[in-house]
Amino acid sequence: MNNKKIITVAEFSKKYGFGLRYSYQLANAEGFPMIKTGRKINILADKVDAWLENNIGKQF
């Protein structure tokens, strides 16, 4: 998981300590760095930290 460019919502949840349900909510937030392939959500791992920093104080 360390060098992967694309991670799943479950991997994101585990890495950042969010619950799985809240991780899906974040992944569907406007501007979140993800790409959907069919129903699967693929998160761009190297963009997540910047997105989180830019959204400090916002509620999802």
Beta strands, then each sheet from edge to edge (+ up, - down):
strand 1: 6-7
strand 2: 34-37
strand 3: 40-44
sheet 1: 1+ 3- 2+
end
